[in-house]
Amino acid sequence: SRHRRKKVEMLFAHLKRILRMARLRLRGPCGARDEFLLAATAQNLRRLAKLRPPTPPHGAIAV
């Protein structure tokens, strides 16, 4: 339980510090939800990019 909670808390800390989401810029519950979903999507895309294996340099021949 603590291990899962730490992972979630670290993601929120990253959103707040790195993506500067300490304060939401859009007003109202719908705006806040949209802004948070956009930031979470960006965070997930960054994680997905790290999982992808590196591509060979341009012009290299794969064998």
C-alpha positions, 0 to 999 in steps of 0.5 A: 500500500505504501509503495503504491502510494509513494509512486502516485505521490511522486507523480503529483510532485512532478506535476506540481514542481516540474510542470508548474501545476502548483496553481491551475490557470483555468477556472471552474471544475471543467477547466481544472479537469481539462488542465489536469488531464492535459498535464497527465497526458503529457506526463504519460507521453514522456514516460512512454517515450522513455520505454521506447528503444532507441532508434539507430542513427540515420543511414545505419544498416540494421542486420 
